[in-house]
Amino acid sequence: MSTPLSGSRDNTASNVSNGDSIVSSSERLVESSSEEIPHSDEQSKSSSSPGMKSTTKKNDQWETYKANSSSSTSYTEKNNDLEKSLKTEIETARQNNEIKQQWSKFTDHINQNGVLSLSRLNSEEILDLANWLNSSAGAKVTGLNISCKRNALSEMNYKAAKSLAKIIQTNTSITSLRISRGNIDDQIAQYFAEAIKANPETKITTLDLSENSIGAEGAKAIAEVLKTNKTITALDLSVNKIGDEGTKVLAELLKTNTTLTTLHLEYNEISAEGTKALAEVLKTNKTIRTLDLSLNEFSAEGTKALAEALKTNTTLNTLDLGHNKIGAKGTKALAEALKTNTTLNTLDLGHNKIGAKGTKALAEALKNNKTIITLDLTWNEIDDEGIKALAKVLETNTTITALKLNSYGDRAESKNFERIIDQRCKLNAQKASIENNIAGALDLLTDAQNKNKVNITSVPEVNNLIAQKIFALDKANKLDTTDVTDNLNNAFSKYT
């Protein structure tokens, strides 16, 4: 066995037994690691042999070299992975920023309730909107309120309308849908109606397609949907062209629909014929609470039919009949119905030329009616006698809190009665507020008594509240006297 003469750490040349060749440090390391060197037992046992020390040192160097080489490769790979990851994050952030800027035209118009409002959209903007609504961000919108440029929905073979219909068919977040001033015709109305019908998970509760061009066929398509739909509670088809035929279809629907509570049909070319169809169903309908039929000019004939319905209807709270040429005859019929109706609290009869006769008939009915709270009689050619009759009835009627009358020129007497009417209404409003608070206190008391099974007198804070409200009500009664009506502000200061 040849023994190396030296094993320097600084990689200088060494002689070996097979020749006096000079090898580099790395070559010696390879040779030493691969060469088989026989050992005697004595040499094996000798830990202090110079040759063994040199060989061990070389082996350690080789292992260190391999370890360093492996570590360097691993470090490089990690760097490459990190670089790729950072590049991906940067690219993703860039794309997200571009998307954010691209869709800011929508996101910037969403209010705190999640309602997106946009106006005068053209076809391309509607298509963009549909794409955005299909994204994760768009899926969070709870209300859509848009108006469109004329024919924007029908251009390019109804491309924009179809794109919105697809969204309606799959969306599960929108609860309020309003698409107005888009010149929606019967075909588009059918697209939207079919989309709602095809969506079993629709959340739409308010459907507003007002200010469009929907006719009888479009009304039929919508009515067909409402036969089975159980989510829509408010329908607004105002300022369209549904006419009597469309109105009849909707009236037929109301015979079976049990979810719709609000219906707007103002300015729809509805005559007495269509009004009679609605009136007939209102005799038995138990769900409609708000009905707007203003600006239809169905005259006294249609009004008489509605008056008959009010005699038996027990659910309608708000009725708007403004701008319908009702006249004195139609008003007298309504007044007769108000003598027995116990649910209607808001009635709009503005712009109907009811005159003095119609006004006096209403005043007579209001002597006994205890449910009308708001009454609009603006622009009705009411003379001094009519205004005086209204002021007189408010001496005993304590439920009307708003009686709207327009200015009557320079006539001092009319202006004086108008001021008295206004004061009386304010007093009634204060009384109503007090009574509502007392009712609330009694509800609280009853609730506490039922839950805790305590005696009424054991809830002193509630009793005290009731006492305070009754005292306030008494002061309101003191206000209702002739000595304070001339200066209502001073009266309020004096007694409250």
PATORMI-668779 format. One line per field, with one value per residue (C-alpha): residue number from 1; residue in three letters; x, z, y; chain. Coordinates in Angstrom, 1 decimal. Example, Ala and Ser with C-alpha at 12.3 -4.5 7.8 and 13.67 -1.06 7.14 Angstrom:
# residues 2
k = 1:2
r = Ala:Ser
u = 12.3:13.7
w = 7.8:7.1
v = -4.5:-1.1
c = A:A
END
This chain:
# residues 496
k = 1:2:3:4:5:6:7:8:9:10:11:12:13:14:15:16:17:18:19:20:21:22:23:24:25:26:27:28:29:30:31:32:33:34:35:36:37:38:39:40:41:42:43:44:45:46:47:48:49:50:51:52:53:54:55:56:57:58:59:60:61:62:63:64:65:66:67:68:69:70:71:72:73:74:75:76:77:78:79:80:81:82:83:84:85:86:87:88:89:90:91:92:93:94:95:96:97:98:99:100:101:102:103:104:105:106:107:108:109:110:111:112:113:114:115:116:117:118:119:120:121:122:123:124:125:126:127:128:129:130:131:132:133:134:135:136:137:138:139:140:141:142:143:144:145:146:147:148:149:150:151:152:153:154:155:156:157:158:159:160:161:162:163:164:165:166:167:168:169:170:171:172:173:174:175:176:177:178:179:180:181:182:183:184:185:186:187:188:189:190:191:192:193:194:195:196:197:198:199:200:201:202:203:204:205:206:207:208:209:210:211:212:213:214:215:216:217:218:219:220:221:222:223:224:225:226:227:228:229:230:231:232:233:234:235:236:237:238:239:240:241:242:243:244:245:246:247:248:249:250:251:252:253:254:255:256:257:258:259:260:261:262:263:264:265:266:267:268:269:270:271:272:273:274:275:276:277:278:279:280:281:282:283:284:285:286:287:288:289:290:291:292:293:294:295:296:297:298:299:300:301:302:303:304:305:306:307:308:309:310:311:312:313:314:315:316:317:318:319:320:321:322:323:324:325:326:327:328:329:330:331:332:333:334:335:336:337:338:339:340:341:342:343:344:345:346:347:348:349:350:351:352:353:354:355:356:357:358:359:360:361:362:363:364:365:366:367:368:369:370:371:372:373:374:375:376:377:378:379:380:381:382:383:384:385:386:387:388:389:390:391:392:393:394:395:396:397:398:399:400:401:402:403:404:405:406:407:408:409:410:411:412:413:414:415:416:417:418:419:420:421:422:423:424:425:426:427:428:429:430:431:432:433:434:435:436:437:438:439:440:441:442:443:444:445:446:447:448:449:450:451:452:453:454:455:456:457:458:459:460:461:462:463:464:465:466:467:468:469:470:471:472:473:474:475:476:477:478:479:480:481:482:483:484:485:486:487:488:489:490:491:492:493:494:495:496
r = Met:Ser:Thr:Pro:Leu:Ser:Gly:Ser:Arg:Asp:Asn:Thr:Ala:Ser:Asn:Val:Ser:Asn:Gly:Asp:Ser:Ile:Val:Ser:Ser:Ser:Glu:Arg:Leu:Val:Glu:Ser:Ser:Ser:Glu:Glu:Ile:Pro:His:Ser:Asp:Glu:Gln:Ser:Lys:Ser:Ser:Ser:Ser:Pro:Gly:Met:Lys:Ser:Thr:Thr:Lys:Lys:Asn:Asp:Gln:Trp:Glu:Thr:Tyr:Lys:Ala:Asn:Ser:Ser:Ser:Ser:Thr:Ser:Tyr:Thr:Glu:Lys:Asn:Asn:Asp:Leu:Glu:Lys:Ser:Leu:Lys:Thr:Glu:Ile:Glu:Thr:Ala:Arg:Gln:Asn:Asn:Glu:Ile:Lys:Gln:Gln:Trp:Ser:Lys:Phe:Thr:Asp:His:Ile:Asn:Gln:Asn:Gly:Val:Leu:Ser:Leu:Ser:Arg:Leu:Asn:Ser:Glu:Glu:Ile:Leu:Asp:Leu:Ala:Asn:Trp:Leu:Asn:Ser:Ser:Ala:Gly:Ala:Lys:Val:Thr:Gly:Leu:Asn:Ile:Ser:Cys:Lys:Arg:Asn:Ala:Leu:Ser:Glu:Met:Asn:Tyr:Lys:Ala:Ala:Lys:Ser:Leu:Ala:Lys:Ile:Ile:Gln:Thr:Asn:Thr:Ser:Ile:Thr:Ser:Leu:Arg:Ile:Ser:Arg:Gly:Asn:Ile:Asp:Asp:Gln:Ile:Ala:Gln:Tyr:Phe:Ala:Glu:Ala:Ile:Lys:Ala:Asn:Pro:Glu:Thr:Lys:Ile:Thr:Thr:Leu:Asp:Leu:Ser:Glu:Asn:Ser:Ile:Gly:Ala:Glu:Gly:Ala:Lys:Ala:Ile:Ala:Glu:Val:Leu:Lys:Thr:Asn:Lys:Thr:Ile:Thr:Ala:Leu:Asp:Leu:Ser:Val:Asn:Lys:Ile:Gly:Asp:Glu:Gly:Thr:Lys:Val:Leu:Ala:Glu:Leu:Leu:Lys:Thr:Asn:Thr:Thr:Leu:Thr:Thr:Leu:His:Leu:Glu:Tyr:Asn:Glu:Ile:Ser:Ala:Glu:Gly:Thr:Lys:Ala:Leu:Ala:Glu:Val:Leu:Lys:Thr:Asn:Lys:Thr:Ile:Arg:Thr:Leu:Asp:Leu:Ser:Leu:Asn:Glu:Phe:Ser:Ala:Glu:Gly:Thr:Lys:Ala:Leu:Ala:Glu:Ala:Leu:Lys:Thr:Asn:Thr:Thr:Leu:Asn:Thr:Leu:Asp:Leu:Gly:His:Asn:Lys:Ile:Gly:Ala:Lys:Gly:Thr:Lys:Ala:Leu:Ala:Glu:Ala:Leu:Lys:Thr:Asn:Thr:Thr:Leu:Asn:Thr:Leu:Asp:Leu:Gly:His:Asn:Lys:Ile:Gly:Ala:Lys:Gly:Thr:Lys:Ala:Leu:Ala:Glu:Ala:Leu:Lys:Asn:Asn:Lys:Thr:Ile:Ile:Thr:Leu:Asp:Leu:Thr:Trp:Asn:Glu:Ile:Asp:Asp:Glu:Gly:Ile:Lys:Ala:Leu:Ala:Lys:Val:Leu:Glu:Thr:Asn:Thr:Thr:Ile:Thr:Ala:Leu:Lys:Leu:Asn:Ser:Tyr:Gly:Asp:Arg:Ala:Glu:Ser:Lys:Asn:Phe:Glu:Arg:Ile:Ile:Asp:Gln:Arg:Cys:Lys:Leu:Asn:Ala:Gln:Lys:Ala:Ser:Ile:Glu:Asn:Asn:Ile:Ala:Gly:Ala:Leu:Asp:Leu:Leu:Thr:Asp:Ala:Gln:Asn:Lys:Asn:Lys:Val:Asn:Ile:Thr:Ser:Val:Pro:Glu:Val:Asn:Asn:Leu:Ile:Ala:Gln:Lys:Ile:Phe:Ala:Leu:Asp:Lys:Ala:Asn:Lys:Leu:Asp:Thr:Thr:Asp:Val:Thr:Asp:Asn:Leu:Asn:Asn:Ala:Phe:Ser:Lys:Tyr:Thr
u = 0.0:1.4:1.0:0.5:3.5:1.3:-2.4:-2.2:-5.5:-4.3:-4.5:-0.8:0.5:1.4:3.4:1.7:3.2:1.9:4.0:5.2:2.3:1.0:-2.7:-5.0:-6.8:-10.1:-8.5:-7.0:-10.3:-12.0:-9.2:-9.1:-12.8:-12.9:-9.7:-9.9:-7.2:-6.6:-6.0:-4.3:-5.9:-3.2:-3.7:-7.4:-7.0:-4.5:-6.4:-3.3:-2.0:-1.0:-2.5:-5.8:-6.0:-5.3:-7.9:-10.5:-9.8:-10.2:-13.5:-14.8:-13.8:-15.7:-18.8:-18.6:-18.2:-21.2:-23.3:-22.3:-23.1:-26.5:-27.3:-26.4:-28.7:-31.5:-31.1:-31.2:-34.4:-36.0:-35.1:-36.6:-39.8:-40.0:-39.4:-42.1:-44.5:-43.8:-44.3:-47.6:-48.8:-47.8:-49.5:-52.7:-52.6:-52.2:-55.1:-57.3:-56.5:-57.4:-60.7:-61.4:-60.9:-62.9:-65.9:-65.6:-68.4:-70.7:-69.2:-69.0:-72.8:-73.7:-75.3:-74.9:-77.9:-76.4:-78.6:-76.9:-78.4:-77.5:-79.1:-79.4:-77.5:-76.9:-76.8:-73.0:-73.2:-76.1:-74.0:-71.1:-73.5:-74.7:-71.2:-70.3:-73.5:-72.4:-69.1:-68.5:-68.7:-71.9:-73.5:-73.5:-75.9:-79.3:-81.1:-80.9:-82.3:-81.5:-82.9:-81.9:-81.7:-84.5:-84.4:-81.2:-82.8:-84.2:-81.2:-79.2:-82.2:-82.8:-79.2:-79.0:-82.5:-81.6:-78.3:-80.3:-82.8:-80.1:-78.9:-82.5:-82.8:-79.9:-79.4:-80.2:-79.3:-81.4:-84.6:-85.6:-85.5:-86.3:-85.8:-87.4:-87.4:-86.0:-88.8:-89.5:-92.1:-94.2:-91.3:-88.9:-91.5:-91.9:-88.1:-88.0:-91.2:-90.0:-86.6:-88.2:-90.5:-87.5:-85.5:-86.7:-84.4:-85.3:-85.4:-87.1:-89.8:-90.3:-90.6:-90.7:-91.0:-92.5:-92.2:-91.9:-94.1:-95.6:-99.0:-101.6:-99.5:-96.7:-99.1:-100.3:-96.8:-96.2:-99.5:-98.7:-95.5:-97.4:-99.8:-97.1:-94.5:-94.4:-91.8:-93.0:-95.1:-94.9:-95.5:-95.1:-96.3:-97.1:-96.7:-97.1:-99.8:-101.6:-105.0:-108.3:-107.2:-104.0:-105.9:-108.5:-105.7:-104.2:-107.6:-108.1:-104.7:-105.7:-108.4:-105.8:-102.5:-101.9:-98.6:-99.0:-99.7:-98.8:-100.0:-99.1:-101.1:-101.1:-101.1:-102.0:-105.0:-107.4:-111.0:-114.1:-114.2:-110.8:-111.6:-114.7:-112.8:-110.4:-113.2:-115.0:-111.9:-111.3:-114.6:-113.0:-109.2:-107.5:-103.9:-103.8:-103.1:-101.9:-103.5:-102.5:-104.9:-104.1:-103.9:-106.2:-109.4:-111.9:-114.4:-117.3:-118.4:-115.2:-115.2:-118.6:-117.5:-114.5:-116.8:-118.9:-115.8:-114.7:-118.0:-116.8:-113.1:-111.2:-107.5:-106.9:-105.1:-104.0:-105.9:-104.7:-107.4:-105.8:-106.3:-109.3:-112.1:-114.1:-116.3:-118.9:-120.9:-117.9:-116.9:-120.4:-120.2:-116.8:-118.1:-121.0:-118.4:-116.3:-119.2:-118.8:-115.2:-112.9:-109.5:-108.7:-106.4:-104.9:-107.0:-105.8:-108.5:-106.3:-107.1:-110.6:-112.9:-115.0:-116.2:-118.3:-120.9:-118.3:-116.4:-119.5:-120.3:-116.9:-117.1:-120.4:-118.8:-115.8:-118.1:-118.3:-115.2:-112.5:-109.8:-108.9:-105.6:-104.4:-106.7:-105.5:-108.0:-105.6:-106.7:-110.4:-112.1:-113.3:-115.0:-115.5:-118.5:-116.6:-113.6:-115.9:-117.5:-114.1:-113.0:-116.3:-116.0:-112.5:-114.0:-115.1:-112.9:-109.7:-108.1:-107.2:-103.6:-103.0:-105.6:-104.0:-105.5:-104.0:-103.9:-107.1:-105.8:-106.6:-109.9:-109.4:-112.2:-110.9:-107.3:-108.6:-110.4:-107.5:-105.3:-107.8:-107.8:-104.0:-104.0:-106.6:-104.6:-101.5:-103.4:-104.7:-101.2:-100.0:-102.8:-102.1:-98.4:-99.4:-101.9:-99.4:-97.0:-99.6:-100.4:-96.8:-96.5:-99.5:-98.0:-94.8:-96.8:-98.8:-95.6:-93.9:-96.9:-97.2:-93.5:-92.9:-96.4:-96.4:-99.2:-99.7:-99.0:-95.6:-94.1:-93.8:-91.7:-94.4:-97.2:-95.2:-94.8:-98.6:-99.3:-97.0:-98.6:-102.1:-101.0:-99.7:-102.9:-104.8:-102.7:-103.4:-107.1:-106.6:-105.0:-108.1:-110.0:-111.0:-108.9:-105.6:-106.3:-105.3:-101.7:-100.8:-97.1:-97.8:-100.4:-97.9:-95.4:-98.0:-99.4:-96.3
w = 0.0:-0.9:1.8:0.8:1.9:2.8:2.9:3.0:3.3:0.7:-2.2:-3.0:-5.1:-3.4:-4.6:-4.7:-5.1:-8.6:-10.0:-9.2:-11.0:-9.7:-9.2:-8.2:-4.9:-6.4:-8.4:-5.2:-3.5:-6.2:-6.3:-2.5:-2.3:-5.1:-4.4:-2.3:0.4:2.3:6.0:8.5:11.8:13.5:11.1:11.6:15.3:15.0:15.1:14.9:11.6:9.4:6.3:7.9:9.1:5.5:3.9:6.5:5.8:2.1:2.6:4.8:2.2:-0.5:1.6:2.3:-1.4:-2.2:0.6:-0.5:-4.1:-3.2:-0.9:-3.6:-6.1:-3.6:-2.8:-6.5:-6.9:-4.0:-5.4:-8.7:-7.0:-5.0:-8.1:-10.0:-7.0:-6.7:-10.5:-10.3:-7.4:-9.2:-12.4:-10.4:-8.6:-11.9:-13.5:-10.4:-10.6:-14.3:-13.6:-10.7:-13.0:-15.7:-13.5:-11.4:-13.6:-11.9:-8.4:-7.9:-8.2:-5.5:-2.4:1.2:0.7:-2.3:-4.9:-8.2:-9.9:-13.5:-16.0:-19.8:-20.7:-24.3:-25.7:-25.2:-21.6:-20.9:-22.3:-20.0:-17.1:-17.8:-17.9:-14.6:-12.9:-13.8:-11.9:-8.2:-7.4:-9.4:-7.6:-4.4:-5.8:-4.0:-6.1:-9.8:-10.8:-14.4:-17.1:-20.8:-23.9:-26.4:-28.2:-26.3:-25.3:-28.7:-30.9:-32.6:-32.4:-28.7:-27.8:-24.7:-23.5:-23.8:-21.9:-19.0:-19.2:-18.7:-15.6:-14.2:-14.9:-12.7:-10.2:-6.6:-4.9:-6.5:-4.5:-6.3:-10.1:-11.8:-15.6:-16.8:-19.8:-21.9:-24.4:-23.2:-25.6:-25.3:-26.6:-24.0:-21.3:-22.3:-22.1:-18.6:-17.5:-18.8:-17.1:-13.7:-14.2:-15.1:-12.0:-9.0:-6.6:-7.6:-4.7:-6.6:-4.4:-6.3:-10.1:-11.6:-15.4:-15.4:-18.2:-21.1:-24.0:-22.5:-24.0:-23.3:-24.5:-22.2:-19.3:-20.1:-20.0:-16.6:-15.2:-16.3:-14.1:-11.1:-11.2:-9.7:-8.4:-4.6:-4.0:-5.9:-3.6:-5.6:-9.3:-11.0:-14.6:-14.5:-17.7:-20.2:-22.6:-21.1:-21.7:-20.7:-22.1:-20.0:-17.0:-17.3:-17.4:-14.2:-12.6:-13.4:-11.8:-8.6:-8.1:-7.2:-6.5:-2.7:-2.5:-4.5:-2.1:-4.2:-7.8:-9.8:-13.0:-13.4:-16.9:-18.8:-20.9:-18.6:-19.2:-17.1:-18.7:-17.2:-13.9:-13.5:-13.9:-11.2:-9.0:-9.2:-8.0:-5.2:-3.6:-2.6:-2.8:0.5:-0.3:-2.3:0.1:-2.3:-5.7:-7.9:-10.8:-11.3:-14.8:-16.5:-17.0:-16.3:-15.1:-12.8:-14.3:-13.3:-9.9:-9.0:-9.6:-7.3:-4.7:-4.6:-4.1:-1.1:0.7:1.1:0.7:4.0:3.0:0.8:2.7:-0.1:-3.2:-5.7:-8.1:-9.1:-12.6:-13.6:-14.3:-11.4:-10.9:-8.3:-9.2:-8.8:-5.6:-4.1:-4.8:-3.0:-0.1:0.4:0.5:3.1:5.5:6.0:4.8:7.8:6.2:3.7:5.3:2.3:-0.5:-3.4:-5.4:-6.7:-10.1:-10.5:-10.6:-7.7:-7.0:-4.0:-4.2:-4.2:-1.3:0.8:0.2:1.4:4.5:5.4:5.1:7.3:10.2:10.8:9.1:11.6:9.3:6.7:7.7:4.5:2.0:-1.1:-2.7:-4.5:-7.7:-7.5:-8.0:-4.3:-3.4:-0.1:0.9:0.3:2.3:5.2:5.2:5.6:8.4:10.2:10.1:11.5:14.7:15.5:13.2:15.1:12.7:9.6:10.0:6.5:4.3:1.2:-0.5:-3.0:-2.6:-3.2:-4.4:-2.5:-0.9:2.8:4.0:2.1:3.4:7.0:6.8:5.1:8.0:10.5:8.6:8.8:12.5:13.2:11.2:13.3:16.5:15.2:14.3:17.8:19.3:17.0:18.1:21.7:21.3:19.3:22.2:24.7:22.5:22.4:26.2:26.7:24.3:26.3:29.5:28.1:26.8:30.2:31.9:29.7:29.9:33.6:34.8:36.9:38.0:36.0:38.9:39.5:36.4:37.6:34.7:32.3:34.4:34.6:30.9:30.3:32.9:31.1:27.7:29.1:30.6:27.2:25.5:28.0:27.0:23.4:24.1:25.8:22.6:20.6:21.6:19.8:22.0:20.7:17.1:16.0:17.2:17.2:18.0:21.2:22.2:21.8:24.0:26.6:27.1:26.2
v = 0.0:3.4:6.1:9.7:11.8:14.7:15.7:19.4:21.4:23.9:21.4:21.3:18.3:14.9:11.8:8.5:5.0:4.4:7.2:10.6:12.2:15.5:15.7:18.4:18.5:17.5:14.5:13.2:13.5:11.4:8.9:8.5:8.0:5.3:3.4:0.2:0.3:-2.9:-2.5:-4.8:-5.4:-3.4:-0.5:-0.7:-0.6:2.3:5.6:7.7:6.5:9.5:7.8:7.3:10.9:12.1:9.8:10.8:14.4:14.0:12.1:15.0:17.5:15.6:15.3:19.0:19.8:17.7:19.2:22.7:21.9:20.5:23.4:25.9:24.1:24.0:27.7:28.6:26.6:28.3:31.7:30.7:29.6:32.7:34.9:33.1:33.5:37.2:37.7:35.8:38.0:41.2:40.1:39.2:42.5:44.3:42.4:43.0:46.7:46.8:45.0:47.4:50.4:48.8:48.1:51.3:52.7:50.2:49.8:53.6:53.8:51.2:52.7:51.4:49.1:47.4:49.1:49.9:53.0:53.9:56.2:56.5:53.3:52.5:48.9:48.4:49.7:47.3:44.4:45.4:45.6:42.1:40.8:42.5:41.3:37.8:38.3:37.6:41.3:41.8:38.9:41.0:43.6:43.5:46.1:47.2:50.6:51.5:53.7:53.2:55.3:54.8:51.5:50.5:47.2:46.3:47.1:44.3:41.9:42.5:41.6:43.8:42.7:39.1:39.6:41.1:38.4:35.8:37.5:37.6:33.9:33.0:35.8:35.0:38.3:41.0:41.8:45.0:45.3:48.5:49.0:52.2:54.5:51.7:51.6:48.1:46.6:43.4:41.2:42.5:42.2:38.6:38.0:39.3:37.5:34.2:34.7:35.3:32.3:30.1:31.1:28.9:30.8:34.4:36.8:39.6:41.2:44.5:44.6:48.0:48.3:51.8:54.4:52.0:50.8:47.6:46.8:44.2:41.3:42.3:42.6:39.1:37.7:39.3:38.2:34.6:34.7:36.1:33.1:31.0:33.4:33.7:36.5:39.6:41.8:45.1:45.5:48.9:49.1:52.9:55.0:52.2:51.2:48.2:49.6:47.9:44.5:44.4:45.6:42.9:40.3:41.7:41.8:38.1:37.4:39.1:36.5:33.9:35.7:36.0:37.7:41.0:43.9:46.9:47.7:50.8:51.3:55.1:56.6:53.4:54.4:52.6:53.6:52.7:49.2:48.3:50.0:48.0:44.7:45.8:47.0:43.6:41.7:44.2:43.2:39.9:40.4:40.2:41.1:44.4:47.3:50.0:50.7:53.7:54.4:58.0:59.7:57.3:59.4:56.7:59.4:59.0:55.7:53.9:55.7:54.5:50.9:51.4:53.0:49.9:47.7:49.9:49.1:45.5:45.6:45.1:45.4:48.4:51.1:53.5:54.5:57.1:58.3:61.7:63.2:61.0:63.6:62.1:65.1:65.7:62.5:60.2:61.9:61.5:57.8:57.6:59.6:57.2:54.3:56.1:56.1:52.3:51.5:50.9:50.3:53.0:55.6:57.5:58.8:61.0:62.9:65.7:67.3:65.9:68.9:67.7:71.2:72.4:69.6:66.9:68.5:68.8:65.2:64.2:66.5:64.8:61.3:62.4:63.1:59.4:58.0:57.2:55.8:58.4:60.0:61.7:63.3:65.1:67.5:69.8:71.6:70.7:74.0:74.1:77.3:79.0:76.9:73.7:74.8:76.0:72.5:70.8:73.2:72.5:68.7:68.9:70.2:66.7:64.5:63.7:61.2:63.4:64.5:65.8:67.5:68.9:72.0:74.3:78.1:80.0:83.4:86.5:85.5:86.3:84.0:81.0:81.6:81.8:78.5:76.9:78.0:76.6:73.3:73.2:73.8:71.2:68.6:69.4:68.9:65.6:64.6:65.3:63.3:60.4:60.4:60.4:57.7:55.6:56.0:54.9:51.9:51.0:51.3:49.1:46.5:46.6:46.2:43.3:41.6:42.0:40.6:37.6:36.8:37.3:36.6:39.7:42.0:45.2:47.4:45.8:47.4:51.1:52.3:51.3:52.8:56.0:56.2:55.7:58.5:60.9:60.2:60.6:63.9:65.0:64.0:66.1:69.1:68.4:68.5:71.9:73.1:72.2:75.3:78.4:80.7:79.2:78.5:82.0:81.5:77.9:78.4:80.3:77.8:75.0:76.9:77.6:74.1:72.0
c = A:A:A:A:A:A:A:A:A:A:A:A:A:A:A:A:A:A:A:A:A:A:A:A:A:A:A:A:A:A:A:A:A:A:A:A:A:A:A:A:A:A:A:A:A:A:A:A:A:A:A:A:A:A:A:A:A:A:A:A:A:A:A:A:A:A:A:A:A:A:A:A:A:A:A:A:A:A:A:A:A:A:A:A:A:A:A:A:A:A:A:A:A:A:A:A:A:A:A:A:A:A:A:A:A:A:A:A:A:A:A:A:A:A:A:A:A:A:A:A:A:A:A:A:A:A:A:A:A:A:A:A:A:A:A:A:A:A:A:A:A:A:A:A:A:A:A:A:A:A:A:A:A:A:A:A:A:A:A:A:A:A:A:A:A:A:A:A:A:A:A:A:A:A:A:A:A:A:A:A:A:A:A:A:A:A:A:A:A:A:A:A:A:A:A:A:A:A:A:A:A:A:A:A:A:A:A:A:A:A:A:A:A:A:A:A:A:A:A:A:A:A:A:A:A:A:A:A:A:A:A:A:A:A:A:A:A:A:A:A:A:A:A:A:A:A:A:A:A:A:A:A:A:A:A:A:A:A:A:A:A:A:A:A:A:A:A:A:A:A:A:A:A:A:A:A:A:A:A:A:A:A:A:A:A:A:A:A:A:A:A:A:A:A:A:A:A:A:A:A:A:A:A:A:A:A:A:A:A:A:A:A:A:A:A:A:A:A:A:A:A:A:A:A:A:A:A:A:A:A:A:A:A:A:A:A:A:A:A:A:A:A:A:A:A:A:A:A:A:A:A:A:A:A:A:A:A:A:A:A:A:A:A:A:A:A:A:A:A:A:A:A:A:A:A:A:A:A:A:A:A:A:A:A:A:A:A:A:A:A:A:A:A:A:A:A:A:A:A:A:A:A:A:A:A:A:A:A:A:A:A:A:A:A:A:A:A:A:A:A:A:A:A:A:A:A:A:A:A:A:A:A:A:A:A:A:A:A:A:A:A:A:A:A:A:A:A:A:A:A:A:A:A:A:A:A:A:A:A:A:A:A:A:A:A:A:A:A:A:A:A:A:A:A:A:A:A:A:A:A:A:A:A:A:A:A:A:A:A:A:A:A:A:A:A:A
END
